[in-house]
Amino acid sequence: MAERDHLYLRLAVDLAILTVRDDALQVLTITRANQPFRGQAALPGGFLREGEDLVGAAVRELGEETGLDGHRLHLEQVEAYGDPDRDPRGRIISVAYLAMMPDLPLPTAGSDASSATWTPVATATGLAFDHDRILADAVERARSRLEFSTLATAFCGAEFTIGDLRNVYEVVWGERLDPRNFNRKVLGTEGFVTATGGKRMPEVGRPAALYRAGGATTLNPPILRTDKAG
């Protein structure tokens, strides 16, 4: 019997943290302080430690590299990435996580990141390792999740208007939506949003009713992108 090859594997996590900021879909990126790819933009992430699970590692790395509290986020596993040549340091498999959050202040760099910032997804290219692919997969997952779940409310604050929610869909999907049709679908879906009884007073125009996330997690029927609406 031929002698079996023994591979030294390491396991890592990477995070695609998305937000809607300045009317653009943005992703949290760091500038790497260490080799490989020193000085290059990347998604936050790192290796698992002894006795640590995947989500625990993701939360820790997010805090160490950006100062953000990952315990506040709903982290959703996207995919595992195991191309043999994805990392010049050796055979490293990364499990990627997606999270969506309301607009936040600028993150603070730490650990092995020399800087951390929000970067428009449209310009977040040339990332280290295979992070361009990870980000593309995460963005598509987010777009799809908005069709079939109430996760769009995760991009909003504690209270929001239907217009705020529609803006999330428009920014994430990159397409304009008919306001009346969108309002009808949102308000006609039980548990999507709940009225707070408050109103936002704009500088011009009529007051807008305020809502918060409802108890539903899925959309039935879904709200589909134009290219899928048939």
VOVORO-285427 format. One line per 4 residues: number of its first residue (from 1); for each residue x, y, z of N, C-alpha, C. Coordinates in steps of 0.02 Angstrom, whole numbers, plus 50000, padded with zeros to 5 digits. Example, Ala and Ser with C-alpha at 12.3 -4.5 7.8 and 13.67 -1.06 7.14 Angstrom:
1> 50660 49716 50390 50615 49775 50390 50660 49835 50390 | 50642 49888 50354 50684 49947 50357 50645 50002 50394
This chain:
1> 50043 49940 50000 50000 50000 50000 50044 50062 50000 | 50028 50108 49958 50067 50170 49955 50060 50208 50020 | 50114 50240 50040 50114 50279 50102 50068 50339 50093 | 50025 50351 50142 49977 50405 50138 50011 50472 50151
5> 49990 50521 50113 50015 50589 50124 49981 50618 50185 | 50019 50654 50225 49991 50687 50284 49995 50762 50274 | 49938 50794 50274 49934 50866 50264 49924 50901 50331 | 49962 50954 50340 49954 50994 50401 49903 51049 50384
9> 49843 51041 50410 49789 51088 50396 49781 51137 50453 | 49764 51198 50435 49745 51248 50485 49676 51275 50465 | 49638 51294 50515 49570 51319 50504 49566 51392 50523 | 49535 51432 50480 49529 51504 50491 49456 51525 50480
13> 49440 51585 50501 49375 51615 50488 49387 51683 50455 | 49342 51701 50410 49342 51768 50379 49271 51796 50385 | 49266 51862 50389 49201 51894 50401 49186 51946 50348 | 49127 51940 50317 49100 51991 50273 49045 52028 50312
17> 49062 52086 50340 49015 52125 50379 48989 52181 50335 | 48925 52181 50320 48895 52228 50273 48852 52279 50310 | 48850 52340 50283 48806 52392 50309 48785 52437 50252 | 48732 52475 50263 48713 52527 50215 48735 52593 50245
21> 48782 52626 50212 48813 52687 50237 48820 52735 50178 | 48799 52798 50188 48802 52849 50135 48768 52824 50072 | 48710 52791 50080 48670 52765 50024 48709 52718 49979 | 48754 52679 50009 48792 52629 49971 48801 52567 50015
25> 48802 52509 49983 48818 52448 50019 48892 52446 50032 | 48911 52442 50095 48981 52444 50114 49001 52383 50154 | 49065 52366 50151 49091 52308 50185 49148 52330 50231 | 49155 52298 50287 49208 52313 50334 49273 52281 50308
29> 49324 52322 50297 49389 52297 50275 49443 52321 50322 | 49497 52283 50323 49556 52302 50361 49615 52308 50313 | 49668 52341 50335 49731 52341 50299 49778 52296 50339 | 49804 52246 50307 49845 52197 50342 49911 52227 50364
33> 49928 52215 50428 49990 52241 50456 50047 52191 50450 | 50030 52127 50436 50081 52074 50434 50081 52040 50366 | 50135 52005 50353 50138 51963 50293 50097 51899 50305 | 50070 51868 50253 50074 51890 50183 50025 51947 50168
37> 50035 51979 50111 49992 52034 50088 49994 52094 50135 | 50051 52107 50165 50056 52165 50209 50039 52228 50171 | 49998 52271 50201 49978 52334 50170 49920 52328 50122 | 49894 52268 50113 49839 52257 50066 49773 52252 50104
41> 49719 52275 50072 49653 52270 50102 49630 52198 50104 | 49592 52181 50157 49567 52113 50165 49504 52115 50208 | 49469 52060 50210 49415 52052 50258 49445 52035 50326 | 49415 52055 50381 49441 52035 50447 49434 51960 50456
45> 49480 51932 50494 49478 51860 50507 49544 51836 50536 | 49548 51771 50549 49609 51742 50576 49599 51670 50594 | 49650 51642 50627 49651 51570 50642 49612 51554 50706 | 49585 51494 50707 49554 51468 50768 49608 51454 50820
49> 49590 51464 50883 49635 51448 50938 49613 51383 50971 | 49657 51357 51013 49643 51295 51049 49578 51301 51088 | 49534 51252 51079 49471 51250 51117 49419 51300 51095 | 49427 51332 51037 49382 51384 51014 49338 51357 50958
53> 49273 51376 50959 49231 51356 50903 49232 51410 50849 | 49199 51397 50793 49204 51442 50736 49175 51511 50750 | 49114 51512 50778 49083 51576 50792 49123 51615 50845 | 49148 51580 50895 49189 51612 50945 49251 51644 50916
57> 49282 51609 50869 49341 51637 50835 49323 51698 50794 | 49265 51695 50759 49244 51752 50718 49230 51813 50761 | 49196 51804 50818 49182 51860 50863 49246 51889 50890 | 49293 51846 50911 49356 51870 50939 49396 51909 50887
61> 49403 51881 50826 49442 51914 50774 49412 51982 50756 | 49345 51985 50753 49313 52048 50736 49330 52101 50789 | 49327 52082 50852 49344 52129 50905 49416 52150 50904 | 49461 52102 50894 49533 52117 50894 49554 52161 50836
65> 49524 52150 50778 49547 52185 50718 49510 52250 50705 | 49448 52257 50731 49408 52316 50714 49378 52351 50774 | 49380 52319 50833 49349 52349 50892 49274 52342 50895 | 49243 52308 50847 49170 52299 50847 49151 52237 50888
69> 49094 52240 50920 49070 52187 50963 49030 52136 50922 | 49060 52079 50907 49027 52029 50867 48970 51994 50903 | 48966 52001 50969 48911 51970 51005 48844 52002 50987 | 48846 52063 50960 48784 52098 50941 48759 52077 50872
73> 48798 52037 50836 48782 52021 50767 48754 51950 50760 | 48711 51943 50710 48689 51876 50690 48737 51854 50635 | 48783 51808 50651 48832 51783 50603 48804 51722 50567 | 48804 51725 50501 48777 51671 50460 48833 51642 50418
77> 48842 51577 50422 48896 51545 50385 48881 51546 50310 | 48929 51567 50271 48920 51573 50198 48944 51509 50164 | 49009 51493 50173 49038 51436 50138 49107 51424 50168 | 49134 51364 50154 49204 51349 50171 49246 51354 50108
81> 49305 51382 50114 49349 51394 50056 49414 51356 50067 | 49428 51309 50022 49486 51265 50033 49530 51256 49973 | 49532 51305 49927 49579 51299 49871 49650 51290 49898 | 49687 51240 49873 49754 51227 49900 49801 51286 49897
85> 49790 51332 49850 49835 51389 49840 49806 51454 49866 | 49754 51452 49906 49721 51513 49928 49764 51553 49977 | 49811 51522 50012 49852 51556 50062 49924 51533 50053 | 49971 51581 50043 50041 51561 50032 50075 51531 50093
89> 50043 51534 50151 50074 51507 50212 50064 51431 50217 | 50020 51402 50176 50010 51330 50179 49938 51312 50167 | 49922 51252 50188 49855 51224 50175 49807 51250 50229 | 49770 51302 50212 49726 51336 50260 49656 51339 50232
93> 49609 51313 50270 49538 51314 50252 49504 51369 50292 | 49466 51411 50258 49432 51466 50292 49356 51456 50288 | 49323 51468 50343 49250 51468 50346 49228 51540 50350 | 49189 51562 50300 49169 51632 50296 49100 51643 50328
97> 49094 51700 50361 49031 51719 50393 49008 51786 50366 | 48942 51793 50362 48909 51854 50340 48870 51884 50399 | 48874 51949 50407 48831 51984 50455 48810 52050 50424 | 48750 52073 50442 48725 52137 50419 48707 52179 50479
101> 48722 52244 50476 48711 52287 50534 48693 52357 50511 | 48661 52396 50555 48648 52466 50538 48713 52504 50532 | 48709 52564 50504 48767 52607 50497 48797 52620 50567 | 48863 52612 50572 48899 52621 50635 48955 52671 50626
105> 48983 52697 50680 49043 52739 50675 49101 52699 50645 | 49153 52734 50626 49211 52700 50597 49242 52653 50647 | 49262 52593 50624 49294 52545 50670 49364 52568 50689 | 49392 52536 50740 49459 52552 50764 49504 52492 50751
109> 49560 52503 50717 49605 52448 50701 49642 52424 50763 | 49661 52360 50761 49700 52332 50815 49730 52266 50793 | 49765 52232 50837 49793 52167 50823 49838 52170 50761 | 49825 52126 50711 49867 52124 50652 49839 52166 50595
113> 49795 52214 50610 49769 52261 50560 49797 52330 50574 | 49822 52363 50521 49849 52430 50530 49794 52483 50522 | 49738 52464 50492 49681 52510 50487 49619 52469 50474 | 49562 52498 50489 49497 52466 50477 49448 52520 50456
117> 49408 52505 50406 49363 52555 50379 49305 52522 50343 | 49252 52561 50330 49198 52540 50287 49216 52557 50216 | 49209 52509 50171 49227 52518 50101 49167 52501 50057 | 49149 52545 50009 49094 52527 49964 49108 52461 49928
121> 49059 52417 49927 49068 52352 49895 49088 52360 49822 | 49062 52412 49790 49077 52422 49719 49151 52435 49706 | 49187 52460 49756 49259 52474 49747 49303 52427 49788 | 49274 52380 49823 49313 52334 49865 49338 52276 49823
125> 49389 52289 49783 49418 52238 49739 49493 52233 49753 | 49524 52180 49729 49595 52170 49741 49611 52154 49813 | 49564 52121 49848 49575 52104 49918 49624 52046 49924 | 49655 52040 49982 49705 51987 49994 49673 51918 49991
129> 49715 51868 49983 49694 51798 49981 49640 51790 49928 | 49586 51753 49944 49530 51745 49898 49469 51785 49922 | 49483 51842 49955 49430 51879 49986 49384 51913 49936 | 49406 51925 49874 49361 51950 49823 49304 51900 49811
133> 49322 51837 49807 49272 51784 49797 49227 51778 49857 | 49255 51779 49917 49215 51773 49978 49165 51830 49982 | 49188 51892 49968 49144 51949 49970 49088 51943 49919 | 49104 51923 49858 49053 51915 49806 49000 51864 49828
137> 49022 51809 49856 48975 51758 49879 48932 51784 49936 | 48962 51822 49982 48925 51849 50039 48874 51901 50016 | 48892 51943 49969 48845 51994 49944 48786 51960 49910 | 48799 51909 49870 48744 51873 49837 48700 51838 49888
141> 48731 51811 49941 48691 51780 49994 48646 51833 50027 | 48673 51893 50040 48633 51945 50071 48575 51966 50025 | 48589 51972 49961 48536 51991 49913 48481 51939 49912 | 48499 51876 49912 48450 51823 49911 48411 51820 49977
145> 48445 51831 50033 48412 51829 50098 48359 51883 50104 | 48371 51941 50072 48322 51995 50074 48259 51976 50036 | 48264 51931 49989 48205 51909 49951 48159 51865 49993 | 48188 51823 50034 48149 51770 50067 48144 51777 50143
149> 48178 51827 50172 48176 51835 50244 48167 51908 50262 | 48159 51921 50327 48151 51989 50351 48217 52020 50372 | 48272 51992 50348 48338 52013 50370 48355 52085 50352 | 48317 52115 50305 48330 52185 50287 48326 52231 50347
153> 48284 52212 50396 48277 52254 50456 48342 52258 50496 | 48388 52209 50485 48452 52210 50520 48496 52268 50497 | 48482 52296 50437 48518 52354 50413 48491 52419 50443 | 48433 52416 50475 48400 52476 50501 48413 52483 50575
157> 48400 52542 50601 48405 52553 50672 48346 52524 50709 | 48341 52540 50773 48286 52513 50814 48218 52535 50787 | 48213 52596 50761 48153 52621 50730 48170 52646 50660 | 48124 52636 50613 48137 52655 50544 48071 52666 50508
161> 48074 52700 50453 48015 52710 50410 48015 52657 50355 | 47959 52650 50322 47955 52604 50265 48003 52628 50211 | 48011 52694 50205 48059 52722 50157 48131 52701 50174 | 48148 52699 50238 48214 52676 50259 48224 52604 50237
165> 48174 52563 50249 48178 52492 50232 48184 52483 50157 | 48144 52521 50119 48148 52517 50046 48218 52537 50022 | 48248 52586 50054 48315 52607 50034 48366 52551 50043 | 48356 52511 50096 48400 52453 50106 48396 52407 50046
169> 48335 52390 50027 48327 52345 49969 48358 52375 49906 | 48346 52439 49895 48372 52471 49834 48448 52472 49833 | 48478 52486 49890 48551 52489 49894 48582 52419 49887 | 48555 52371 49922 48584 52303 49920 48574 52272 49852
173> 48514 52281 49823 48500 52251 49758 48527 52293 49700 | 48537 52357 49711 48560 52400 49657 48506 52414 49606 | 48444 52420 49628 48389 52435 49583 48335 52475 49619 | 48298 52515 49581 48245 52555 49609 48182 52514 49616
177> 48144 52528 49669 48081 52493 49682 48023 52542 49682 | 47966 52519 49661 47906 52561 49662 47883 52571 49734 | 47881 52632 49759 47865 52643 49830 47798 52615 49850 | 47745 52626 49812 47679 52603 49831 47676 52527 49833
181> 47705 52495 49783 47704 52422 49780 47744 52393 49839 | 47801 52424 49854 47842 52400 49910 47806 52408 49976 | 47776 52466 49986 47738 52478 50048 47683 52425 50057 | 47647 52411 50002 47593 52363 50005 47619 52294 50025
185> 47675 52273 49996 47703 52207 50012 47726 52203 50084 | 47761 52256 50107 47788 52254 50176 47731 52253 50227 | 47684 52299 50219 47630 52305 50268 47580 52247 50263 | 47580 52214 50205 47535 52157 50196 47565 52091 50219
189> 47628 52092 50240 47661 52031 50264 47660 52030 50340 | 47622 51985 50368 47614 51982 50441 47681 51970 50476 | 47695 52013 50525 47755 52005 50565 47819 52033 50536 | 47816 52063 50476 47876 52093 50446 47897 52153 50487
193> 47850 52200 50496 47864 52260 50537 47805 52272 50584 | 47819 52309 50637 47768 52328 50686 47770 52403 50696 | 47712 52434 50691 47708 52507 50701 47724 52525 50773 | 47764 52577 50783 47781 52599 50851 47732 52651 50877
197> 47694 52681 50832 47649 52735 50850 47681 52803 50845 | 47747 52804 50834 47783 52868 50826 47787 52889 50754 | 47810 52950 50744 47818 52977 50677 47883 53015 50673 | 47912 53015 50613 47972 53055 50600 47950 53119 50564
201> 47973 53175 50590 47953 53239 50562 48008 53264 50514 | 47996 53261 50450 48047 53285 50402 48047 53361 50398 | 48100 53387 50369 48104 53460 50361 48050 53484 50313 | 48035 53444 50262 47981 53460 50216 47939 53397 50206
205> 47876 53405 50189 47833 53348 50177 47797 53325 50239 | 47761 53270 50231 47719 53244 50285 47759 53199 50332 | 47737 53194 50395 47770 53149 50442 47766 53077 50417 | 47818 53037 50432 47820 52967 50411 47814 52922 50472
209> 47771 52872 50468 47761 52826 50523 47824 52786 50537 | 47837 52772 50601 47896 52734 50621 47876 52662 50637 | 47921 52616 50621 47910 52545 50632 47972 52515 50665 | 47964 52455 50691 48020 52415 50714 48013 52345 50685
213> 48065 52305 50689 48062 52237 50662 48008 52197 50696 | 47970 52160 50657 47918 52117 50685 47946 52049 50705 | 47902 52003 50721 47924 51938 50744 47937 51887 50690 | 47917 51901 50628 47926 51853 50574 47999 51849 50553
217> 48019 51792 50528 48087 51783 50502 48088 51767 50428 | 48032 51743 50401 48028 51727 50329 47973 51769 50297 | 47979 51779 50231 47930 51816 50193 47890 51769 50149 | 47824 51772 50156 47780 51731 50115 47719 51772 50096
221> 47716 51795 50032 47762 51779 49978 47827 51818 49982 | 47879 51796 49947 47943 51833 49949 47938 51899 49911 | 47985 51942 49924 47993 52004 49886 48053 51993 49840 | 48038 51985 49775 48090 51964 49728 48122 52023 49692
225> 48184 52014 49674 48218 52062 49631 48184 52063 49564 | 48191 52119 49528 48157 52128 49464 48175 52073 49415 | 48239 52053 49413 48259 52002 49365 48235 51933 49383 | 48203 51926 49442 48177 51861 49462 48101 51862 49468
229> 48072 51921 49460 47999 51928 49472 47958 51895 49416 | 47990 51883 49359 47954 51851 49304 47907 51899 49271
